[in-house]
Amino acid sequence: MEKLDQISNAIRFLSIDAVQNANSGHPGMPMGMSDIATVLWSNHLSHNPNNPLWFNRDRFVLSNGHGSMLLYSVLHLTGYKLTLDEIKNFRQLHSKTPGHPEYDIDLGIETTTGPLGQGLSNAVGMALAEKHLSARFNKKDLNIVDHYTYAFLGDGCLMEGISHEACSFAGTHKLNKLICFYDQNGISIDGKIDNWFTDDTAKRFEAYDWHVLEIDGHDFQQINKAIELAKSETSRPTIICCKTKIGFGSPAKEGTSNVHGSPLGDEEILSTRKNLKWEFDKFEVPSSVYKDFDFKVQGQILEDNWQIIVDEYSAKYPDLYKDFKRQVAGQLPKDYERKFTEFLDNISVDDEKIATRKASQKCLEFLCEELPEMIGGSADLTGSNNTMSRSNTEFLPSNPEGTHIYYGVREFGMTGITNGMLLHGGIKPYSGTFLVFMDYARNAVRLAALMKIPNIFVYTHDSIGLGEDGPTHQPVEHLVTLRATPNLNNWRPADLTETAIAWDSAIKSKRTPTSLVLSRQGLPPIKRTKDQIEAICKGGYLIQSNDNAKLNLIASGSELNLIIDAEQELRELGLFANIISMPCLDIFKQQTEEYMNSIINQNIPSIFVEALHPDSWASLAKPNDVVIGISSFGESAPGNTLMEHFGFSVSNIIEMARKLI
């Protein structure tokens, strides 16, 4: 008990001192949850500071990420590559200790948190990945995937709606290796939460079919027993409701919002040191704490013992182990490139019109057969998003080996969960909804881009062309928002060939997520040369070039066939134009200036045509160029009628071209 108390106080005072040093931060949560962290990391968490990438480690997520100094203190004290100097550098430019945790697995930080509730959804995804991979690879005699996912969370996490989406889903799928610690301190920034958060959390989670425990979060024995009970639960996730005092030990500020998001102040720190009998100077940690809490030796033993199991497994099940090793490494099969080229070569330009959402499903028929690590799903729109292929089986509580997940109407939760699945490793997830409902998932999409993880988002019904459902379902500003997001590639393909290249790009991406923006309406296949097909991966390329061109016609997705038809009529009028397909503006703008200028002739005017908000094209359009887009909301009518009404027609393009020339 004395050792645990010493470790807990070391965590508290490193957190207090770092926040005070930065004159910014949140000391209250680390002070209140340090007892829980001490017991978890001392007695239960299976990890290896020598190798943060050890695949069978327990995952730890700090969903209430404003308490980041708790995590940094624990990682430093247990032996990760997070030095005391970095602790002192908290919240400073280019430090490894930013204000909220940012994904850095080399330091032991499993995910970026801060936007409350998302870490919880990531944890659900990690537990889901563990359950799927263990069902697929484990044998009765040898378990090579066998770990827990732990998450700390606070009142704010549970107030955010994503917590309902993710926790309801976790209960349905019986994710018994998910263990959450609820920091039940009753305080948020605005003060005591009694006037705005009065849920009976225990009953709420019982209704989700979770295992619920309630304890004193400052009693080491209760904490330890609760974790043991949670680990023994075989059919439900567990939430441990921990009654804690925010700012524990601060004589003047304990239990108040004053310690939530502000430094204690020098005088109160002295009082807290005296109150908790901490007789060490600022940033001073006794050697006994480093000795007792360091986990490098124990962690290496745990990994070495796992490796013995893996070695036996590889000898008994060599084919399965080969797949396991490849998936964990995130590598494609050696024959993938050859098979994808064959798939691409077999695409016929004589086919009838096909919506790119259905073209995407054709791609998935190939991809899911070749890549068993691909796990898809939709937010209650499977038949509309076309995310399920013949190679998929249903992921169900009774069939965790399945590779298609029914997320229900949970766009935000779904996206946060797939982020967690990807962070876990060994899985290549993708998820689907209508483009207009990307708004629900927006912040999780942003975090995928921020973390540089290659998640795949399938967004269908991409314009007013979806028709009668009306403006509530017709996206306008959504692709502009996605394109404005740093480190996100957004593909809007025009036919099956471009859709296949888009999927291939998404599959091969290492550090950038991808959105696939797909049509509801059928689109005709487009004839291309081999060189043109090879150029699709550059984001923009010439479909047709004319030496006497007076105009560039540029479009993406469903509008490409419009400018092709318009060019033919312009030709009859003696006006020649270049035709440019721009399936991925983001990737095109990453090309050299020389390449971009070879595609878009800078000496002649351009018309950009896209049935979405026009602002995306501002970075390419010259002052006198024309963008045919839509800046208003849509209307309820048949898709063809709407396209004509809003100016997406051959006649309007010709009229604009004649005026421009």
C-alpha positions in Angstrom: 0.0 0.0 0.0 2.8 2.4 0.8 4.5 1.7 -2.5 1.2 2.3 -4.4 0.6 5.5 -2.5 4.1 6.7 -3.3 3.7 5.9 -7.0 0.3 7.6 -7.1 1.6 10.8 -5.6 4.5 10.8 -8.0 2.0 10.8 -10.9 0.0 13.5 -9.1 2.9 15.8 -8.6 4.5 15.3 -12.0 1.1 16.3 -13.4 0.8 19.3 -11.0 4.3 20.6 -11.7 4.0 20.2 -15.5 0.8 22.1 -15.6 2.1 24.8 -13.4 5.3 25.0 -15.5 3.3 25.5 -18.6 0.8 27.8 -16.8 -1.8 25.9 -18.7 -3.5 22.5 -18.5 -5.8 20.3 -16.5 -4.4 19.1 -13.2 -7.6 18.0 -11.6 -8.3 14.7 -13.4 -4.7 13.3 -13.0 -4.9 14.1 -9.3 -8.2 12.3 -9.1 -7.4 9.3 -11.2 -3.8 8.6 -10.3 -4.8 5.9 -7.7 -6.7 4.0 -10.4 -3.8 4.4 -12.9 -1.4 3.2 -10.3 -3.3 -0.1 -9.6 -4.0 -0.8 -13.3 -0.5 -0.2 -14.5 1.2 -1.9 -11.5 -0.9 -5.0 -11.3 -2.8 -5.7 -14.5 -1.8 -3.9 -17.7 0.1 -6.2 -20.0 2.6 -4.1 -22.0 6.3 -3.7 -22.9 7.9 -0.3 -22.8 10.9 -1.8 -24.7 8.5 -2.5 -27.6 5.4 -0.4 -27.7 4.4 -2.1 -30.9 4.1 -5.6 -29.3 0.9 -6.8 -30.9 -0.6 -8.7 -28.0 -0.2 -5.8 -25.5 -3.2 -4.5 -23.6 -4.5 -1.3 -25.2 -4.9 1.8 -23.0 -7.0 4.7 -24.1 -7.3 8.0 -22.2 -10.7 9.2 -23.5 -10.8 12.1 -21.1 -7.7 13.4 -22.9 -7.6 16.8 -21.2 -6.0 14.8 -18.3 -3.1 14.1 -20.6 -0.4 14.6 -17.9 -1.7 11.5 -16.2 -0.8 9.5 -19.3 2.6 11.2 -19.8 3.5 10.7 -16.2 2.7 7.0 -16.3 4.5 6.5 -19.5 7.6 8.2 -18.2 7.6 6.4 -14.9 7.0 2.9 -16.4 9.9 3.2 -18.8 8.7 4.5 -22.2 10.9 6.9 -24.3 9.3 10.0 -22.7 11.9 11.8 -20.7 11.6 14.1 -17.7 12.7 17.0 -20.0 9.6 16.3 -22.2 7.4 16.3 -19.1 8.9 19.7 -18.3 8.2 20.8 -21.9 4.5 20.1 -21.5 2.3 22.1 -24.0 5.3 23.7 -25.7 6.0 24.0 -29.4 7.1 20.6 -31.0 7.1 18.8 -27.6 6.1 15.2 -27.3 3.7 16.2 -24.6 1.0 18.3 -26.3 -2.0 19.6 -24.4 -4.1 16.5 -25.4 -2.6 13.1 -26.3 -1.7 12.7 -29.9 -1.2 9.3 -31.4 2.5 8.2 -31.1 2.8 4.5 -30.6 6.6 4.7 -30.1 5.8 6.6 -26.9 3.0 4.3 -25.9 0.2 6.7 -26.9 -2.4 4.5 -28.6 -4.7 7.2 -30.0 -5.4 10.9 -30.3 -7.9 12.0 -27.7 -9.4 15.3 -26.5 -12.7 15.6 -28.4 -14.6 13.9 -25.6 -16.1 10.4 -26.2 -14.1 9.6 -29.3 -11.4 7.8 -27.3 -14.2 5.6 -25.9 -15.3 4.8 -29.4 -11.7 4.0 -30.4 -11.5 1.6 -27.4 -14.7 -0.1 -28.6 -13.0 -0.5 -32.0 -9.9 -2.0 -30.5 -11.9 -4.5 -28.4 -13.9 -5.4 -31.6 -10.6 -6.0 -33.5 -9.3 -8.2 -30.7 -12.5 -10.2 -30.7 -12.5 -10.7 -34.5 -8.8 -11.6 -34.8 -8.9 -13.9 -31.8 -11.9 -15.7 -33.4 -10.2 -16.0 -36.7 -6.7 -17.0 -35.6 -6.8 -18.5 -32.1 -6.8 -22.3 -31.6 -8.0 -24.1 -28.5 -4.5 -24.9 -27.5 -2.8 -21.7 -28.6 -4.1 -18.1 -28.3 -2.0 -15.6 -30.1 -4.5 -12.7 -29.9 -5.5 -12.4 -26.3 -5.5 -9.0 -24.6 -7.7 -6.4 -22.9 -8.6 -2.9 -23.9 -8.8 -0.4 -21.0 -10.2 3.1 -21.2 -10.4 6.0 -18.8 -13.4 8.3 -19.3 -15.1 11.2 -17.6 -18.5 12.9 -17.3 -17.9 14.8 -20.6 -17.3 11.5 -22.5 -20.6 10.2 -21.3 -22.5 13.4 -22.1 -21.3 13.3 -25.7 -23.7 11.4 -27.9 -21.0 9.2 -29.4 -20.8 7.4 -26.1 -24.3 6.1 -26.5 -23.6 5.0 -30.1 -20.4 3.2 -29.2 -21.4 1.7 -25.8 -24.8 0.4 -27.1 -22.9 -1.3 -29.9 -20.3 -2.7 -27.5 -23.0 -4.3 -25.4 -24.7 -5.8 -28.3 -21.5 -7.4 -29.5 -20.6 -8.7 -26.0 -17.1 -7.1 -26.0 -16.1 -8.6 -22.7 -12.4 -7.6 -23.0 -13.3 -3.9 -22.9 -12.9 -2.5 -19.4 -13.8 1.2 -18.8 -13.1 3.3 -15.7 -15.6 6.2 -15.3 -14.1 9.1 -13.3 -17.3 9.9 -11.5 -16.1 13.2 -9.9 -19.3 15.2 -10.6 -17.4 18.2 -12.0 -17.0 19.7 -15.4 -15.7 23.1 -16.5 -18.9 24.9 -15.7 -18.9 23.5 -12.2 -21.0 20.8 -10.4 -22.9 18.8 -13.1 -26.0 18.3 -11.0 -27.9 20.9 -13.1 -27.1 19.4 -16.5 -26.1 15.7 -16.1 -28.3 13.6 -13.8 -28.3 10.3 -15.6 -28.2 7.1 -13.6 -25.1 5.9 -15.3 -25.2 2.5 -13.7 -28.7 1.8 -15.0 -27.9 3.2 -18.3 -25.0 0.8 -18.8 -27.0 -2.1 -17.4 -29.6 -1.3 -20.1 -26.7 -1.6 -22.7 -26.0 -5.1 -21.2 -22.7 -4.0 -19.6 -21.2 -5.4 -16.4 -21.4 -2.5 -14.0 -19.3 -2.1 -10.8 -19.3 0.9 -8.4 -16.3 1.6 -6.2 -14.4 4.2 -4.3 -11.8 5.4 -6.8 -9.3 6.2 -4.1 -9.3 2.7 -2.4 -6.5 0.6 -3.8 -8.1 -2.7 -2.7 -11.5 -1.9 -4.2 -9.8 -0.8 -7.5 -7.8 -4.0 -7.7 -10.8 -6.2 -6.9 -12.9 -4.5 -9.5 -10.4 -5.0 -12.2 -10.1 -8.7 -11.3 -13.9 -9.0 -11.5 -14.0 -7.2 -14.8 -11.4 -9.5 -16.3 -13.3 -12.6 -15.1 -16.5 -11.4 -17.0 -17.0 -13.6 -20.1 -19.9 -12.1 -22.0 -20.2 -8.3 -21.3 -18.0 -5.2 -21.4 -17.4 -3.7 -18.0 -17.7 -0.2 -16.7 -16.2 0.6 -13.3 -17.9 3.7 -11.9 -15.2 5.2 -9.7 -16.2 7.8 -7.1 -13.3 10.2 -7.1 -12.4 13.7 -6.0 -11.1 16.0 -8.7 -7.9 17.6 -7.6 -7.5 15.0 -4.8 -5.2 16.4 -2.1 -5.6 20.1 -2.8 -6.8 21.7 0.4 -8.5 24.6 -1.2 -9.5 23.3 -4.7 -10.3 19.6 -4.2 -13.8 18.8 -5.5 -14.2 22.1 -7.4 -14.2 23.2 -11.0 -11.3 25.5 -10.1 -8.9 22.6 -10.5 -10.4 21.3 -13.7 -8.7 23.4 -16.3 -6.3 25.7 -14.5 -3.0 25.4 -12.7 -3.2 25.2 -8.9 -0.9 28.1 -8.3 2.4 28.1 -6.4 0.9 28.6 -2.9 -1.7 25.8 -3.4 0.9 23.4 -4.7 2.9 24.0 -1.5 -0.2 23.3 0.5 -1.0 20.2 -1.5 2.6 18.9 -1.0 2.2 19.4 2.7 -1.2 17.8 2.8 -0.1 14.7 1.0 3.3 14.6 2.8 5.2 14.8 -0.5 8.6 16.0 0.6 10.2 16.3 -2.9 11.0 19.3 -5.0 9.4 20.3 -8.3 9.8 17.5 -10.9 11.7 15.4 -8.3 10.8 11.7 -8.3 12.3 9.4 -5.7 14.4 6.5 -7.1 12.1 4.0 -5.3 9.2 5.0 -7.5 11.2 4.5 -10.7 12.4 1.1 -9.3 8.9 -0.1 -8.3 6.9 1.2 -11.2 9.3 0.6 -14.1 7.9 -2.1 -16.3 10.6 -2.8 -18.8 11.8 -6.1 -17.3 8.3 -7.5 -16.6 7.1 -6.3 -20.0 9.9 -8.1 -21.8 9.1 -11.3 -19.9 5.4 -11.0 -21.0 6.3 -10.5 -24.6 8.9 -13.3 -24.5 6.3 -15.7 -23.1 3.9 -14.7 -25.9 6.6 -15.3 -28.5 7.0 -18.9 -27.2 3.3 -19.4 -28.0 3.7 -17.7 -31.4 6.6 -20.0 -32.3 4.6 -23.1 -31.5 1.7 -21.7 -33.4 3.7 -21.0 -36.5 5.0 -24.6 -36.5 1.5 -26.1 -36.0 -0.5 -23.7 -38.2 2.0 -22.3 -40.8 -0.6 -21.1 -43.3 -2.6 -19.3 -40.7 0.5 -17.8 -39.2 1.6 -16.5 -42.6 -1.7 -14.7 -42.9 -1.5 -13.4 -39.3 2.0 -12.1 -39.7 1.2 -10.4 -43.0 -1.9 -8.7 -41.7 -0.2 -7.5 -38.5 2.6 -6.0 -40.7 0.0 -4.3 -42.8 1.4 -5.8 -46.0 -0.5 -6.8 -49.1 -0.2 -10.3 -50.5 2.7 -10.8 -53.0 0.4 -11.5 -55.9 -2.0 -8.6 -55.2 -0.5 -6.3 -57.8 -0.8 -8.9 -60.6 -4.4 -9.8 -59.6 -5.5 -6.2 -59.4 -4.0 -5.5 -62.9 -6.0 -8.5 -64.2 -9.1 -7.1 -62.6 -8.6 -3.7 -64.1 -7.8 -5.2 -67.6 -11.1 -7.1 -67.5 -13.2 -4.0 -67.1 -15.3 -3.6 -70.2 -16.1 -0.2 -71.8 -19.1 -1.8 -73.5 -21.0 -2.3 -70.3 -24.2 -0.4 -69.6 -24.4 2.5 -67.3 -23.5 1.8 -63.7 -23.7 3.9 -60.5 -20.2 4.3 -59.0 -21.7 3.0 -55.7 -22.3 -0.3 -57.5 -19.0 0.0 -59.2 -17.5 0.2 -55.7 -19.3 -3.1 -54.8 -17.8 -4.7 -57.9 -14.4 -3.6 -56.6 -15.2 -5.1 -53.2 -16.1 -8.4 -54.8 -12.4 -8.6 -55.8 -10.8 -6.9 -52.8 -12.6 -8.8 -50.0 -11.8 -12.1 -51.7 -8.1 -11.2 -52.0 -7.7 -9.4 -48.6 -9.4 -11.2 -45.7 -8.3 -8.3 -43.4 -10.9 -6.1 -45.0 -13.8 -5.6 -42.8 -16.7 -3.4 -44.0 -19.9 -2.0 -42.7 -22.6 0.6 -43.1 -24.7 2.8 -40.8 -27.9 1.0 -41.6 -27.5 1.6 -45.4 -25.8 -1.6 -46.5 -28.0 -2.1 -49.6 -27.7 1.6 -50.5 -23.9 2.0 -49.8 -23.2 -1.4 -51.4 -20.6 -2.2 -48.8 -21.2 -5.9 -48.6 -19.8 -8.3 -51.2 -20.2 -12.1 -51.8 -16.9 -12.7 -50.0 -18.2 -11.1 -46.8 -19.9 -12.9 -44.0 -22.0 -11.2 -41.3 -20.2 -10.0 -38.2 -22.6 -11.0 -35.3 -22.2 -11.6 -31.6 -22.4 -15.3 -32.5 -20.1 -15.0 -35.4 -17.2 -12.6 -34.6 -15.2 -14.0 -37.5 -17.6 -12.2 -39.9 -16.3 -9.4 -42.1 -19.4 -7.2 -42.6 -20.6 -5.2 -39.7 -24.1 -3.8 -39.2 -23.4 -0.5 -37.3 -27.0 0.6 -37.1 -27.8 4.3 -37.4 -24.5 5.4 -35.8 -22.4 7.3 -38.2 -20.2 9.0 -35.6 -19.8 5.9 -33.5 -19.1 3.8 -36.6 -16.3 6.1 -37.7 -14.7 6.3 -34.3 -14.9 2.5 -33.9 -13.2 2.0 -37.3 -10.5 4.4 -36.3 -9.9 2.2 -33.2 -9.9 -1.0 -35.3 -7.3 0.5 -37.6 -5.2 1.7 -34.6 -5.4 -1.8 -33.1 -3.8 -3.3 -36.3 -4.3 -6.5 -38.3 -7.5 -5.1 -39.8 -8.3 -2.9 -42.8 -11.7 -1.4 -42.1 -14.0 0.6 -44.3 -17.4 2.0 -43.5 -20.3 3.5 -45.4 -23.1 6.1 -45.3 -24.6 8.8 -47.4 -22.3 11.7 -48.1 -24.7 14.1 -46.5 -24.5 12.2 -43.2 -20.7 12.6 -43.2 -21.6 15.6 -41.0 -22.5 13.3 -38.2 -19.1 11.6 -38.4 -17.1 14.7 -39.3 -14.9 15.0 -36.1 -13.8 11.3 -36.3 -12.9 11.8 -39.9 -10.8 14.7 -38.9 -9.0 12.7 -36.2 -8.2 10.0 -38.7 -6.5 12.6 -40.9 -4.8 14.1 -37.9 -3.5 10.7 -36.7 -2.3 9.8 -40.2 -4.2 6.5 -40.3 -5.4 5.1 -43.6 -9.1 4.6 -42.8 -11.5 4.3 -45.7 -14.8 6.1 -45.8 -17.4 5.2 -48.4 -19.8 8.0 -49.1 -22.6 7.4 -51.6 -25.6 9.5 -53.0 -23.0 12.2 -53.7 -25.1 15.1 -55.2 -28.5 16.5 -56.0 -28.6 13.7 -58.6 -30.0 11.4 -55.9 -33.3 13.1 -56.5 -36.6 12.9 -54.8 -35.4 12.6 -51.1 -34.8 16.3 -51.4 -32.4 18.8 -49.8 -32.1 17.0 -46.4 -30.4 14.2 -48.3 -28.6 16.1 -51.0 -25.0 17.0 -50.2 -23.8 20.4 -51.3 -21.0 21.7 -49.0 -19.7 18.3 -47.9 -17.0 17.6 -50.4 -15.6 21.1 -49.9 -15.3 20.3 -46.2 -13.6 17.1 -46.9 -11.2 18.6 -49.3 -10.3 21.4 -46.9 -9.2 18.7 -44.4 -5.4 18.3 -44.3 -4.1 14.8 -45.1 -7.3 13.4 -46.6 -7.7 12.1 -50.1 -11.2 12.4 -51.6 -12.0 10.5 -54.7 -15.1 11.2 -56.8 -14.7 8.7 -59.7 -16.6 8.8 -62.9 -17.0 5.1 -63.7 -15.8 1.6 -62.8 -12.2 2.1 -63.9 -11.7 5.2 -61.9 -13.5 3.6 -58.9 -11.1 0.7 -59.0 -8.1 3.0 -59.1 -9.6 4.9 -56.2 -10.0 1.7 -54.1 -6.5 0.6 -55.0 -5.1 4.0 -53.8 -7.1 3.7 -50.6 -5.9 0.2 -49.9 -2.2 1.1 -50.5 -2.3 4.3 -48.5 0.0 4.1 -45.4 -0.6 7.5 -43.7 -3.6 9.1 -45.3 -7.3 8.3 -45.0 -9.5 8.2 -48.1 -13.1 9.1 -48.8 -14.8 7.5 -51.8 -17.6 9.8 -53.0 -19.9 7.8 -55.1 -23.0 8.3 -57.2 -26.5 6.9 -56.9 -27.3 7.4 -60.6 -25.9 5.3 -63.4 -22.9 6.6 -65.3 -21.6 5.5 -68.7 -18.2 3.8 -69.0 -15.5 5.9 -70.6 -12.9 4.8 -73.1 -9.3 5.4 -72.2 -5.9 4.5 -73.5 -3.5 2.5 -71.3 -1.5 5.7 -70.6 -4.7 7.4 -69.4 -5.6 4.6 -67.1 -2.1 4.7 -65.6 -2.5 8.4 -65.1 -5.7 8.2 -63.0 -3.6 7.6 -59.8 -2.3 11.1 -60.2 -5.7 12.5 -59.4 -6.2 14.4 -62.6 -5.5 13.6 -66.3 -6.4 14.3 -69.8 -9.2 12.4 -71.4 -8.8 14.3 -74.7 -6.2 16.9 -75.8 -6.6 19.2 -78.9 -3.8 21.2 -80.4 -6.3 23.9 -81.3 -8.1 23.9 -78.0 -9.5 27.3 -76.9 -10.9 25.9 -73.6 -10.3 23.4 -70.8 -13.3 21.4 -69.7 -12.7 19.9 -66.2 -15.1 17.7 -64.2 -15.2 15.0 -61.6 -17.6 12.0 -61.1 -21.0 12.2 -62.7 -20.3 15.4 -64.6 -17.4 13.9 -66.6 -19.8 12.4 -69.2 -21.4 15.9 -69.4 -18.3 17.6 -70.5 -17.5 14.8 -72.9 -20.9 15.3 -74.6 -20.5 19.1 -74.5 -17.1 18.9 -76.2 -18.6 17.0 -79.1 -21.2 19.7 -79.7 -18.6 22.4 -79.3 -16.5 20.7 -81.9 -19.4 20.9 -84.3 -19.4 24.7 -83.7 -15.8 24.9 -84.5 -14.7 25.3 -80.9 -12.1 22.8 -79.7 -11.6 21.9 -76.0 -9.4 19.8 -73.8 -11.2 17.3 -71.5 -9.8 16.7 -68.1 -11.0 14.2 -65.5 -10.3 15.2 -61.9 -11.3 12.2 -59.7 -9.1 13.3 -56.8 -8.3 17.0 -56.6 -6.3 16.4 -53.4 -3.8 14.0 -55.1 -3.7 16.2 -58.2 -2.5 19.1 -56.2 0.3 17.0 -54.8 1.8 16.6 -58.3 4.6 18.7 -59.7 3.7 22.1 -61.2 5.0 20.9 -64.5 2.6 17.9 -64.5 -0.4 20.0 -63.4 0.3 22.6 -66.2 0.6 19.8 -68.7 -2.9 18.7 -67.8 -4.6 22.1 -67.4 -3.3 24.4 -70.2 -2.7 27.7 -68.4 -2.9 29.7 -71.6 -6.6 29.2 -72.2 -9.6 29.6 -70.0 -11.2 26.7 -68.1 -14.7 25.6 -67.1 -15.0 23.4 -64.0 -18.2 21.4 -63.7 -19.2 19.6 -60.5 -22.6 19.2 -58.9 -21.4 20.3 -55.5 -20.3 23.6 -53.9 -17.9 25.4 -56.3 -15.4 26.6 -53.7 -13.2 23.5 -54.1 -11.9 24.8 -57.4 -10.7 28.2 -56.2 -7.1 26.9 -55.9 -7.0 25.9 -59.6 -9.3 28.5 -61.2 -7.9 31.6 -62.8 -9.8 34.9 -62.3 -11.7 34.6 -65.6 -12.4 30.9 -65.4 -16.0 29.6 -64.8 -17.1 27.1 -62.2 -20.5 25.5 -62.7 -21.5 24.3 -59.2 -24.3 24.6 -56.7 -24.2 27.1 -53.9 -27.8 26.6 -52.7 -29.6 23.7 -51.2 -31.3 21.3 -53.6 -34.9 20.4 -54.0 -37.2 17.4 -54.1 -37.6 16.1 -57.7 -36.3 13.4 -60.0 -32.5 13.5 -60.3 -32.4 14.3 -64.0 -34.8 17.2 -63.5 -32.7 18.6 -60.8 -29.5 18.4 -62.8 -31.1 20.3 -65.6 -32.7 22.8 -63.3 -29.4 23.7 -61.6 -27.4 24.0 -64.8 -25.7 20.7 -65.1 -26.5 20.2 -68.7 -24.7 20.1 -72.1 -26.6 23.2 -73.2 -25.5 25.3 -70.2 -21.9 24.2 -70.6 -22.0 25.2 -74.2 -23.5 28.6 -73.4 -20.9 29.2 -70.7 -18.1 28.1 -73.1 -19.3 30.5 -75.9 -19.4 33.4 -73.5 -16.0 32.6 -72.1 -14.3 32.2 -75.5 
